Amino acid sequence: MNKLDIADKLITYTNQLDNIAELMLTNLNNSDISKSKELDRLYFLINYAKQISNGLYNLAMKLQRNDAK
């Protein structure tokens, strides 16, 4: 597996993780959970998933740029 294959896989995982985070956020916004520590934890997990996704995307872009040189 070369760098471009790895970058493509990372982008795929990034998109999937973004989709999961968006589904979680949509479901959370439509739920009846009132303000509580549990709600704060759920928002934290959604934001954490988005940070991981962003890191994976940046890594994939870096791999693609390095392979293009």
N, C-alpha and C positions, 0 to 999 in steps of 0.2 A: 504494500500500500504506500503510495507516494504522498507528498505533502498536499497536493490538490485533492486527492481522495479524502484525506483526513479533514481538510478544510470544508469540503462538501458535506461530510458527515456532521461536523460541528454546526454548520449552518442549518442542517435538517433538525438536529437536536435543539438548536436555539429556537427555531420556529415552533417546534412542538412545545417547548417549555413556555414560550410566550403565549401560545394558545391555551395551555393549561392555566396559566396565571390569569388570563382574561376571563376564562370560564369561571374560575374561582371567584373573581371579583364580581362578575355578573350575578352569580348565584348568591353571593354574600349581600349584594345590594338589594336583591329581591327577597331576602330572608326576613324573618321576624326577630332576629337576634337584637336585643337591646344593647346599649352601651355597657360593656363589661370588660373584664380582663380577657375573656375568651375572644371577644371581638377584636381587641387590640392584638392578640396573638395571631389571629387569622390575617389581619392586615399586614403584620410583620412578615408572615410566611409568604404572602403574595409579593410584597416588595423584595424579599430575599430571592424569590424565584426569578424576578425580573432582573435583579443584579447579576445573578449567575448567568442568565441568558445573555445579558449585555457583555459579560466577560468572555463567554464562549464565542460570541459574534466577533468581538475585537480580536481574539486569538485567531479565528478563522481568516479574518481579513489580513492579519499580519502574515500568516502562512501563505496566503495567496500572493501578497505583494513580494515576499521573499522568493517565492518560486518563479515569479515573473521576471525577476532580474537576471 
